Amino acid sequence: MAPSYVLSIDQGTTSSRALLFDKEGQPKAKEQIELTQHYPEAGWCEHDPQEILDGVVKCCQGALAKVGAGKADVAGIGITNQRETTVAWDRATGEPFYRAIVWLDLRTADTVGKLCAKGSKDRFRKQTGLPVSTYFSAVKMKWLLDNVPEVRKAADEGRCMFGTIESWLIYKLTGGKDGGLHITDVSNASRYMLMNLKTLAWDEAICKTLGIPVGALPTIKSNSEVYGHVKGFGALDGLPISGALGDQHAALLGQGCLEVGASKNTYGTGCFMLLNTGPEAVPSHSGLLTTIGFKLGADAAVTFALEGSVAGAGGAG
């Protein structure tokens, strides 16, 4: 019999979830685990990468158990994730050097100020669609390189691997240090402040300016293709990981915003509105972000988007 389900991983800011959908797109099972928030200093927010991985695996196993499904019943795994949250790990051991720095963390404010003083907040916007901001992964990587000696040493030795949460999960789920894939998808890559929107590749000039080695960055893939297969996780072994999108991009697609001008607004830890701009990366003169919407296949055309966001909404309190 053909597989009956698709397994969806939703790794968010405050919890991890796994859902099973049937062939009609209806949810049939859900498992959710809360995620510990670490606040070592005022304005800082961190997550434990191992806790994220363990929680995701438990959620997947729990969702399968609720309907009595095995891996033969699952066509593939899709991942959506909190964007910009950044992990640095060791190519040799597969283990993180430091906790993940969360997207809303403000420790890089001084770094951002210095970068803006040498140009402006828009110095990389033409290439990346993004202003210089504490949000984006590049400044978190720079902070890790400048403040965590193990990260700097590993980068100098070619052992450092950077990635956002989907990159970390895919790496670990496909084998980790034993052949795990170091990849990201184009929607998450568009939030690094390092990807050139014209080439969909890492902008080497920006990487050089920020001191981030290109070799430490993941390979950029589309949002819909088989990246690899799960290895070393029991009941999940052999399942194809066949899609990944940043959470807000997944919401744009999931809400059916497939035509130019269609938009969605999500109310979660923050509020995020995305507008489909079609094949054109539209520059904003009103403070919006020019970003990737989605790319549904290795040879598919890119759909771009404009985004407006409010960092503190459901997570405020």
C-alpha positions as CSV (number, residue, x, y, z in Angstrom):
1,M,0.0,0.0,0.0
2,A,1.1,3.6,-0.6
3,P,2.1,5.6,2.4
4,S,-0.9,7.2,4.2
5,Y,0.8,10.2,5.9
6,V,3.2,13.1,5.7
7,L,5.1,13.9,8.9
8,S,5.5,17.6,9.6
9,I,8.0,19.0,12.1
10,D,7.2,22.5,13.4
11,Q,10.1,23.7,15.5
12,G,9.0,27.0,17.1
13,T,10.4,29.6,19.6
14,T,8.5,28.2,22.6
15,S,7.8,24.6,21.6
16,S,8.4,21.8,19.2
17,R,5.6,20.0,17.4
18,A,5.1,17.1,15.1
19,L,1.9,16.5,13.1
20,L,0.7,13.7,10.8
21,F,-1.4,14.7,7.8
22,D,-3.3,12.3,5.7
23,K,-3.6,12.3,1.9
24,E,-6.4,14.9,2.0
25,G,-4.2,17.2,4.0
26,Q,-6.2,16.6,7.2
27,P,-4.3,16.5,10.6
28,K,-4.6,13.1,12.2
29,A,-2.1,13.3,15.1
30,K,-0.2,15.9,17.0
31,E,2.5,15.8,19.6
32,Q,4.0,19.0,21.3
33,I,6.8,19.6,23.8
34,E,7.6,22.9,25.4
35,L,11.1,24.4,24.9
36,T,13.2,25.8,27.7
37,Q,14.0,29.5,27.3
38,H,17.4,30.6,28.7
39,Y,18.0,34.3,29.5
40,P,21.7,34.5,30.7
41,E,21.6,38.3,30.5
42,A,19.0,41.1,30.0
43,G,18.0,41.1,26.3
44,W,19.6,37.7,25.6
45,C,17.7,34.5,24.7
46,E,19.1,31.1,24.0
47,H,17.9,27.6,23.3
48,D,19.7,24.3,23.9
49,P,20.3,22.6,20.4
50,Q,20.3,19.2,21.9
51,E,17.0,19.8,23.7
52,I,15.6,21.0,20.4
53,L,16.7,17.8,18.6
54,D,15.5,15.5,21.4
55,G,12.1,17.2,21.6
56,V,11.6,17.0,17.8
57,V,12.4,13.3,17.8
58,K,10.1,12.6,20.7
59,C,7.3,14.5,19.0
60,C,7.7,12.6,15.8
61,Q,7.7,9.3,17.7
62,G,4.7,10.3,19.7
63,A,2.6,11.4,16.7
64,L,3.3,8.1,14.9
65,A,2.4,6.2,18.1
66,K,-1.0,8.0,18.4
67,V,-2.2,6.4,15.1
68,G,-0.2,3.2,15.3
69,A,1.8,4.3,12.2
70,G,5.3,3.0,11.2
71,K,7.8,4.4,8.8
72,A,6.2,2.4,5.9
73,D,3.1,4.6,6.4
74,V,4.9,7.9,6.0
75,A,5.8,9.3,2.6
76,G,8.2,11.9,3.9
77,I,9.1,14.5,6.4
78,G,8.8,18.3,6.1
79,I,10.3,20.8,8.4
80,T,9.3,24.3,9.3
81,N,11.2,26.3,11.9
82,Q,11.8,29.5,13.8
83,R,13.9,31.6,11.5
84,E,17.3,33.3,12.1
85,T,18.0,31.4,15.3
86,T,21.6,30.3,14.9
87,V,23.7,27.3,15.9
88,A,27.4,26.8,15.6
89,W,28.7,23.2,15.8
90,D,31.9,21.1,15.3
91,R,32.4,19.3,12.0
92,A,34.6,16.8,13.8
93,T,32.3,15.9,16.7
94,G,28.9,17.0,15.5
95,E,28.3,18.8,18.8
96,P,27.3,22.4,19.3
97,F,29.9,24.9,20.7
98,Y,27.3,27.1,22.3
99,R,23.5,27.4,22.8
100,A,21.5,28.5,19.9
101,I,21.1,32.3,19.8
102,V,17.4,33.0,19.3
103,W,16.1,35.4,16.6
104,L,14.8,37.9,19.1
105,D,18.1,38.1,21.1
106,L,19.5,41.6,21.3
107,R,23.2,40.9,22.3
108,T,24.4,42.0,18.9
109,A,23.2,45.6,19.2
110,D,26.7,46.9,19.5
111,T,27.8,44.9,16.5
112,V,24.9,46.3,14.5
113,G,25.8,49.8,15.6
114,K,29.4,49.5,14.5
115,L,28.3,48.1,11.1
116,C,25.8,50.9,10.6
117,A,28.4,53.5,11.5
118,K,30.6,52.3,8.6
119,G,27.8,52.7,6.1
120,S,24.2,52.6,7.1
121,K,21.6,50.1,8.1
122,D,20.9,49.6,4.4
123,R,24.5,48.8,3.4
124,F,23.6,45.2,2.5
125,R,20.0,45.7,1.5
126,K,20.5,45.8,-2.2
127,Q,22.1,42.4,-2.2
128,T,20.1,40.7,0.6
129,G,16.8,42.7,0.9
130,L,17.5,43.1,4.6
131,P,18.7,45.9,6.8
132,V,21.5,45.4,9.3
133,S,19.7,44.2,12.4
134,T,20.0,42.1,15.5
135,Y,17.4,39.7,14.0
136,F,19.5,38.2,11.3
137,S,21.8,35.2,11.5
138,A,25.0,36.9,10.2
139,V,25.4,39.2,13.2
140,K,24.8,36.2,15.5
141,M,27.6,34.3,13.7
142,K,29.9,37.3,14.0
143,W,29.2,37.5,17.7
144,L,30.0,33.8,18.2
145,L,33.2,34.2,16.2
146,D,34.2,37.2,18.2
147,N,33.1,36.0,21.7
148,V,33.4,32.2,21.9
149,P,37.0,31.1,21.5
150,E,36.1,27.5,20.6
151,V,34.1,28.9,17.6
152,R,36.9,31.1,16.4
153,K,39.4,28.2,16.7
154,A,37.2,25.8,14.9
155,A,36.6,28.4,12.1
156,D,40.3,28.9,11.7
157,E,40.8,25.1,11.4
158,G,37.8,24.6,9.0
159,R,35.8,22.7,11.6
160,C,33.0,25.3,12.3
161,M,29.6,24.7,10.9
162,F,26.9,27.4,11.1
163,G,23.2,26.9,10.5
164,T,19.7,27.9,11.4
165,I,17.4,25.4,13.2
166,E,16.3,23.4,10.1
167,S,20.0,23.1,9.1
168,W,20.9,21.8,12.5
169,L,18.0,19.3,12.5
170,I,18.6,18.0,9.0
171,Y,22.3,17.6,9.8
172,K,21.6,15.6,13.0
173,L,18.7,13.6,11.5
174,T,20.8,12.5,8.5
175,G,23.7,11.2,10.5
176,G,25.5,14.1,12.2
177,K,29.2,13.7,12.1
178,D,28.8,10.4,10.3
179,G,27.8,11.9,6.9
180,G,25.0,14.3,8.0
181,L,24.0,16.9,5.4
182,H,25.0,20.5,6.0
183,I,22.2,22.3,4.1
184,T,19.6,25.0,4.4
185,D,16.6,25.9,2.3
186,V,16.3,29.1,0.3
187,S,13.7,30.7,2.5
188,N,15.8,30.3,5.7
189,A,18.9,31.3,3.8
190,S,17.3,34.6,2.9
191,R,17.2,35.4,6.6
192,Y,21.0,35.1,7.1
193,M,21.7,38.6,5.7
194,L,24.3,36.8,3.6
195,M,22.4,35.5,0.6
196,N,22.3,37.5,-2.6
197,L,18.7,37.5,-3.8
198,K,19.8,37.7,-7.5
199,T,22.1,34.6,-7.4
200,L,20.5,32.7,-4.5
201,A,24.1,32.1,-3.3
202,W,26.1,33.3,-0.4
203,D,27.5,36.8,-1.1
204,E,31.2,36.4,-0.7
205,A,31.8,40.1,-0.4
206,I,29.4,40.4,2.6
207,C,30.9,37.3,4.2
208,K,34.3,38.8,3.9
209,T,33.2,42.1,5.4
210,L,31.7,40.3,8.4
211,G,34.5,37.8,8.7
212,I,32.3,34.8,8.2
213,P,34.0,31.9,6.3
214,V,31.8,30.8,3.4
215,G,33.0,27.2,4.0
216,A,31.2,27.2,7.4
217,L,27.8,27.9,5.8
218,P,25.4,25.3,4.6
219,T,24.6,24.5,0.9
220,I,21.4,26.3,-0.2
221,K,18.6,24.1,-1.5
222,S,15.0,24.6,-2.7
223,N,12.0,24.2,-0.4
224,S,10.8,21.0,-2.0
225,E,13.2,18.2,-2.9
226,V,14.5,15.1,-1.2
227,Y,17.5,16.3,0.8
228,G,18.4,13.0,2.3
229,H,17.1,10.2,4.7
230,V,16.9,9.9,8.4
231,K,19.8,7.8,9.9
232,G,20.2,6.5,13.4
233,F,16.7,7.3,14.9
234,G,15.0,4.0,15.1
235,A,11.4,4.1,13.9
236,L,12.2,7.2,11.7
237,D,15.2,5.6,10.0
238,G,15.1,5.7,6.2
239,L,12.3,8.3,6.0
240,P,13.1,11.0,3.3
241,I,13.4,14.6,4.5
242,S,11.7,16.2,1.5
243,G,11.0,19.8,2.3
244,A,11.9,22.7,4.6
245,L,10.6,26.3,4.9
246,G,11.0,29.0,7.5
247,D,7.9,29.3,9.6
248,Q,6.5,32.5,8.0
249,H,7.2,31.3,4.5
250,A,5.4,28.0,5.3
251,A,2.5,30.0,6.5
252,L,2.4,32.0,3.3
253,L,2.3,28.8,1.3
254,G,-0.1,27.0,3.7
255,Q,-2.6,29.9,3.6
256,G,-2.7,29.5,-0.2
257,C,-1.0,32.8,-1.0
258,L,0.1,31.6,-4.4
259,E,-0.8,34.6,-6.5
260,V,0.9,38.1,-6.7
261,G,-0.8,40.3,-4.1
262,A,-2.0,37.6,-1.8
263,S,-0.9,38.1,1.8
264,K,-1.1,36.5,5.3
265,N,-0.6,37.6,8.8
266,T,0.5,35.3,11.6
267,Y,0.0,35.9,15.3
268,G,2.5,33.9,17.3
269,T,5.5,34.8,19.5
270,G,5.7,37.8,17.1
271,C,3.4,39.1,14.3
272,F,4.5,38.6,10.7
273,M,2.8,39.8,7.5
274,L,4.0,38.5,4.2
275,L,2.9,39.6,0.7
276,N,3.5,37.5,-2.4
277,T,5.3,39.6,-5.0
278,G,5.8,36.9,-7.6
279,P,9.0,36.5,-9.6
280,E,10.2,40.0,-8.7
281,A,12.2,41.0,-5.6
282,V,10.5,44.2,-4.9
283,P,12.6,46.8,-2.9
284,S,10.8,48.5,-0.1
285,H,11.1,52.2,0.8
286,S,8.9,51.8,3.9
287,G,10.9,49.6,6.2
288,L,9.6,46.3,4.8
289,L,11.9,43.4,4.2
290,T,12.4,41.9,0.7
291,T,12.7,38.2,1.1
292,I,12.1,34.8,-0.5
293,G,8.6,33.5,-0.4
294,F,9.3,29.9,-1.6
295,K,10.9,27.9,-4.3
296,L,9.0,24.6,-4.8
297,G,11.7,22.4,-6.5
298,A,15.3,22.5,-7.5
299,D,14.4,23.8,-11.0
300,A,11.3,25.8,-10.0
301,A,11.1,29.6,-10.2
302,V,11.4,31.6,-7.1
303,T,8.5,33.5,-5.6
304,F,9.5,36.5,-3.6
305,A,7.8,38.4,-0.8
306,L,7.7,41.6,1.2
307,E,7.5,41.2,5.0
308,G,6.6,43.4,7.9
309,S,7.0,42.1,11.5
310,V,6.5,42.9,15.2
311,A,8.9,41.0,17.4
312,G,6.8,40.9,20.6
313,A,3.2,39.7,20.3
314,G,2.2,36.3,21.8
315,G,5.5,36.0,23.5
316,A,5.2,39.4,25.3
317,G,4.4,39.4,28.9
